[in-house]
Amino acid sequence: MLSFKILLIGESGVGKTTLLRTLKYGYFTKCGVTVGLDFTIHHIKVDDVTCKLVIWDFGGYRNFMRMYWENPHFVSEAHGALLAFDVSSYETFLALEEWLRLAKKYNSSDLPIVLVGMKADLPRNVPRDEILKFMQENQIDDYIETSALNMVNIEKPFERIVEIILKKKNILRKKTDQKRAKVIEPSKSIAI
């Protein structure tokens, strides 16, 4: 079985841990603040390839950032990263630059990265054109919006990062490259 280290990074309060718990338990569960780091193991099957994801859930408080920069082993040797922000908070979107710098500094330049717009059930305060511009400027592989509250696209970011990793490792040779930079939005039932 293939095993991949996945970074789940972004500002505090965007819903990273809530997404993970919803993925793990299959229902919405509100979470407190992650202190430092947390780890979750998740098994996923993508196109008949079973993978073990070791997901490193980074606490997003600014005072933890120094710890991450000074201890590169937390961030290094990742196979992929989920870069998360809250679609209702422009400030969390602006903070992505520093999280991206951290992930890229200690990993290969072609680190697979999926941008994840969290809390898609809330009113949008991050313009779509800015999201697309950020993706193009930073070579982000894909963008997916999720809502843990409404159980929308919970597994999608994890499936997509695995597809990209497998494709880059030449393990997956299907048409997944056509999905590059395609925006996957929440279902029509969600008001955005």
Buried (B, 14 or more C-beta within 10 A) or exposed (E): EBEBBBBBBBBBBBBBBBBBBBBBEEEBEEBEEBEEBBEBEBEBEBEEBEBEBBBBBBBBBEEBBEEBBEEEEBBEEBBBBBBBBBBBBBEBBBBBEBBBEBBBEBBEEEBBBBBBBBBBBBEBEBEEEEBBEBBEEBEBBBBBBBBBBBEBBBEBBBBBBBBBBBBBEEBBEEEBEEBEEEBBBBEEEBEB
